[in-house]
Amino acid sequence: MKVSERRRREVIDALRRGTVPSAGLDLLAVGLDRFTAALDAELETAAQGGAVFKAVRGEYGSGKTFFARWLAERAKRHGLAVAEVQISETETPLHRLETVYRRLCENLSTAEFPPSALRSVVDAWMFTLEEDALAGGVSESDTEALDRAVEALLEKRLAEVSRSAPTFAAALRGYRAAVAGGDPATAEGVLAWLGGQPHVSASAKRAAGVRGDLDHFGALGFLQGLLTVLRDSGHRGLLLVLDEVETLQRVRSDVRDKALNALRQLVDEIDSGRFPGLYVLVTGTPAFFEGPQGLQRLPPLASRLAADFTTDPRFDNPRAVQIRLPGFTRDGLLELGGRVRDLYAAGASPRVPDLVDDAYVALLAEAVAGSLGGRAGVAPRVFLKKLVGDVLDRVDQFPDFDPREHYRLTVRAAELNEVERNALTTDDVELDLP
């Protein structure tokens, strides 16, 4: 696969930091081929006006966040906008849908625009309305007639939304009026309110004819309106990732029950056809989906998301409403290391592929997995960080550095996340090199 220098550098820099790259994940997607056809078909369903709900389960360290961002890249290639929302008890509680909607708008991105792409999307929609009005025969020089035609188109395209969230259309009108009137402060305030932000100035809300802040009950109406704006501005839909829903297990029981009910409501609304173009992906641990403090507390929701995982994982159905990530195996870890080494070597010293050959990659992978209790499934992040930062960078920069002679793997608790720290067996690991 031909890779640009910028894309290569962004991926390598992220791995050096020990984080999931924001782009280029197809270069690192080991073991996900089995899901590709089914997920692409579901993305296309959303792109054509359908709606999809999908759950992904996996243990800590199995790559759920990587999977979600890999799917996000594919969604953008299908013409969808993307928003990733991290569910947390304090920052983004799932039972507060207005907060989820606000985070969605803050993290909204498209193939052309990084987060937050909300203003770019709304501006593109306004431009499309004007172009359609002009195409309908309205003269560009007749500003009053153009305004009326645009207003009529706005009302027509938001008619369905206005029945459940009339203030969404009112805010769009207020935003357009502020932009046309050369009042950027009011326009910014109205746009912030449209994105679910609290504490918007009273003057901005008064100018748009709205009041108060977005609440839990209005959030789904605003989501419906956003989907309409996305579709009419050239985007075929939206992938919404709700990551780390397993955090619900740690909240108070009443809050947990409210959150599960909110999730059930979202699933029901998707099935009812209210959100054409929406693909919702939730990620969680098996304990969340099967344990008494998770999904099983709400049997109707648990039954909706149930899937059969009693058979050999090789025969898991990727089209099911819930799929599982098996986690990394030793062979997967070696394949991933080889891919990263080759990607790095494409823009580095010719010494890299000679000194960091497949045999050395295998030794390093075994050593990292060994330091983490032999658990290859929790080793990828640490392995790639060590491979890039401790080995490849040194081979590339220092002509006399030989990892077989000058490097000893050291894995310390301070550089690990909680899951990796729990698996840690020792601080210093000797590489058994020939």
N, C-alpha and C positions, 0 to 999 in steps of 0.2 A: 504494500500500500504506500503510495507516494504521500509524504507528509511535509508540510511547509516548515521552514525553520522556526517560525513564530509558534506554531502549534506544538512542535517538538519541544521547544524550550519551556512552554507553559506546563506541559505534562511533566517534564523532568523536574522543574522547579517545585511543583506541588509534591511530587514524591520525595524530594529532598527534605521538605518540611514535614513530611509524614501526614499529608492531607490528601483527600480525594480531589483529583483535578476537576476543574470546572468545565472542561471541554476535552475532546480527544479520547473519550472513554472507550470508544470502539477499538482503540489500539490495545487496550488492556483487558478486554472482555473475554476472559478465559472461562469456558464452561457454560456460557449463556446461549450458545447456538440452538440448544433444544427449545428455547422459548421464543426465538426470533419470529418464526412464521405466525404463531398464534398472537403474539403481541402486536405485530405489524397489522394483522387483520383487525384487531380491536381498535388500534389507532385509526385505521381507515374507517371503521364504523363510526367513530366519533367525528372524524373529518367530514363524513357525509351526512351528519345531522343526527346520528344516534347518540346513545349515552352508555357508558361502561363504568362498572364498579369492580375493582380488583383488589384482593388482599394478598400480601406477600409475607410469609413467615420465615423466620430463620433465627438461629441462636445469635447471641452477641458475638460480633466479629465475623459473621458469615457473609457480610457484604451487602446488607440491605440498602444502605445509603448509596453505595456504588451502583447497585442495580437500579435504584430510583433515578439517579442522575444519568445513567446509561440510557434508560427509557426516555428521559427528558430530551436527550439529544436526538433520539429517533423520532420523538413527537414533533420536534421542530422541523425535521426533514419532511414530515407529513403536513406541515403548514399550521401546526397548533402552537399556541402560546403555552407557556409553562410557568408554574409557580410551585415552589417547594416550601412547605410550612412545617416547622419543627413543633410538635405538640409538647407542651411542658405545663406543669402545675401552676407556675407563677407567670410566665411570659405569655403563653398561648394555651389557655385551658380549652379543651374541646367543647365543653358545655357552654362556652361563650362564643357563639357563632359569629357575633360581630367582631370579636378579636381575631378569629380565624380569617374572616373576610379582609380585615385590615392587613394582616400579615400577607395574605394572598396578593393584595394590591402592592404592598411594599416590595415583594419578591417577584412580581410579574416580569417575565422576560419573553422576548421573541427571538427569532433567528437574526433580526436586524438590531434589536435594542436590548441592552442589559437591564437589570433591575434598577429603578422601577420604571417599567415601560408604560405606565398608565397614561401619562400625559401624551406620549407619542401615539398611543392607540386612540385616545379620544380626539386628538388633533387630526389624525388620519381619517377618523370617522366623520368629523365635521367637514373636512375637505371633500370626502366622498359625497356627502349630502349636497354640497354646493355644485359639484360636478354633475350629479344626477339632475339637479334642478335646472342647470344650464342645458343639459342634454334634452330636457323636456320642453325647451323653447323659451325659457326666461332669458331676457337680455342681461348681460353682465353689467351694463351701465345703469340699469334700473334697480338700484340697491333696495328700494322698498319692496318691489315685486320679488326680488331674489330672497330677501329675508322672509317674506311670507311663504314662498315656495319651500325654502329650507325648513321653516317651522312646521309646515304641513307634512313634509317627509319625516321629520323627527317624530311627530305625533303618530304617524302611521306605523313607523317601524318599531315604536315603543308601546304600541297600543296594548299588547298582551302584558308587557311588564307593568304598565301604568295601573292595571287592575289590582296588582298585588303590591307594587311599590311606586306609587305616584310621585313620591319625592325624588326618585332617581331621574325621571324625565325632567322634573322641575330644576334639578341641579344642573343637568346638561344644558338646559335653556339658559340658566343663569351664567354658566361658564362661557357659553358662546356670546352672550350679550356683553360680558365683561371684556372678553378678548376683542370683540368688534368695537367696543367703546374705549379701547386703549387704557384699561384699568387692570394692570397685571397683578396688583396686590389682591384685588377681589377675585380675579380668575384663579390665582393660586389657592386662596382660601376655599373657594367653591370646589376646586378639584380635590383638595385635601379632604373635604367633607364627603365628596363622592367616593373617595377611597377609604372611608370609614374612620378617618382620624378624629379623635376627640379634641376639644378645646379650640375649635375653629372660631374665629372672631364673630361676634354677633352681627357686625355690619356686613360681612360676606354672606352669612346665612340670610340676612334680611334682603340683600340684593337678589338672591336666588329664590326667595319666597319659601325657604325651608326653615325649620326650627328644631331645636334639640339635637341629640346625637343619634347615630345609628344604634339600634338595639338588636337583641337576639332574634326577634321575630321578623325584623326587616332585612336581616342579612341575606337570607335566601332569595328574597326579591331583588336585592342589589346584585347578587350573583347572576341571576337570570338576566338582568339588564346588562351586566358586563359581557355576558356571552353574546348578546345581541350586538353590542358595539364591536366586539372582536370579529364577529362574522361579517358585519357590514364594512369593516375597515380592512378586509383582505385576509383575515386569519380564520382558519377553518374550524377552530375550536380551542379548548383549553385542557391541558393536563394539570390536575391539581394533586400534588403529592402531600399526604399527611403522614409525616415520618415520626417514628418512635411513639406510636400510640400505646405501647406497653407501659408508658409512664402513668397511665390511668390506674394501674394496680397499686400505686403508692399514695394515692390521694384518699381523702375521707370517703366513706361509703356513700354518703348522700351526693357528693360531687361526682363520684364515679358513676353512679346511676344516672345522673343528669347527662353526663358525657356520653354514655352508651345510648341513651335515648336520643341525643342529638345525632349520633352516628346512624341510628336506625331511621330517624327522620330523613336524613340525607339519602340513605339507600332507597327508601320508599319514594322519595321525590324523583330520584333518577329513574326508577322503574316506571313511574307514572308518565314519563316523557316531558317533565317540566324543564329539563336542562339539555336541550339539543346541543351536541358538540362538546359535552363535558365527559372527561375521563378522570375518575377519581382513583388514586392508588393509595392504599394504606399499608404501612409496614409495621410489623410487630413480632414479638417472640412467640414460640409455641406455647409458653406459659400463659400469655395473654389470650390466645385463641382457645386454649383447652383448660386453663386453670380456673379455680373457683372465684378468684378475684378479678377475672377478666371478662371475656365475652359471654361466658356461661351464666353470668348473673342476669342476662337478658335473653332468655331462651328464644324468643322470636328472631332476634338478630343472630344468635348463634346458629340457628337452623338455616338462616339465609346464606350464611358464609361457610357452611360446613363443606368439607371435602374429604375424600377417602385417601388417607395416607398409610393404610395398612399393607399395601403391596410394596414390592421392590421399588425404590425411588426411580429406577430406570423407566418405570411405566407410569409415572405421575402424568396426569393430564394437564398440559400447559394451557388448555382452554378453560379450565375450571375457574370458578370465582375466587378460589384461594389456591395459591401455589407455594411451594416451599423451596428454599435455597439449600442445597446440600452442604455448602461450605467448601473450602479448599481441601483438596487431597494433596499428597506429596507430588504426584505427577502434574497437577494443576499449578502448584507453586513453582515447579521447575520450568514449565512452559511460560508462566508469567515472567519469571526472572530472565529467561532467554529473550522474550519480547522487549523487555525494558533495556537489557544490554544492547540489543541490536538498534533500538531507537536512539539510545545514547551514542552509540558508535557512529551513527550516520552524520554526526556533526562534531566528532571528537578525534583525538589522536589515533592513528592506526594501531597503536599499542593496545588499545582497549580490547578488541576481539581476540588478540593473541594471548594476553595475560588473564583476561576474564573469560575464559572459554566455558563450554558447557559443563565440563568436569568441575571447575571452580564454582560456578553458579550452583551446582548440585551440592557441593560441600557447604557453601554458605547457607543454603536453604535448610539443609539438614541440621546445621549448628543452631540456627535461629529457632527452628521448630523444637529442637532438643532443649533449648533454654526455656522454652514455654511449655514444658511438660510433654513434648512430642506432639503437640496439638497443631497440626498444619493449618487447621481452620482459623486459628486466631493469629497466625504468624504473618500474613501478607503485608500489613502496614509496616511492621518493624523490619521485616526482610527487605522490602523495597527501599526503606529509608536508609538502612545500612548499606545496601548494594550501591545506591546512588551516592550518598553523602560520604561514606567511609571508604568505599572501594573505587568506584568508577571515577569520581572527582579526583582522587589522588593519582590514579593511573594516568589520567588525562593531563594533570598539571605537573607531576614530578617524574622526570625521565628515568630516575633510578628507583622508583617505587615499584616493588613487586609484592602483591598481596599475599603470596605464598610465604614470603620471607618476613615482611614487615607489618603484617596485620594480625591482630588477635581480636576476635569478636568479644565485645563487652556489652552486655545488656543490663542496664540498671533500672531499678524500680521507678526512679524519678522520670524517666523518659517514656513510660508506658501509660496507657489508659487503664481504667479499672479492670476490664476483662483480662487484658494482657498481664497486669500485675498479679492477678489471682492465679494465673498459670505459671508465673515465673518460678523457676527452680533454683537458679543460681545467678550470681552477678557476673562472673567471668567464665567464658566458655572457650576452651581450647579448640582450634580447628585442627582436626587430624589430617594433615596434609602429607601427600607422598613426597 
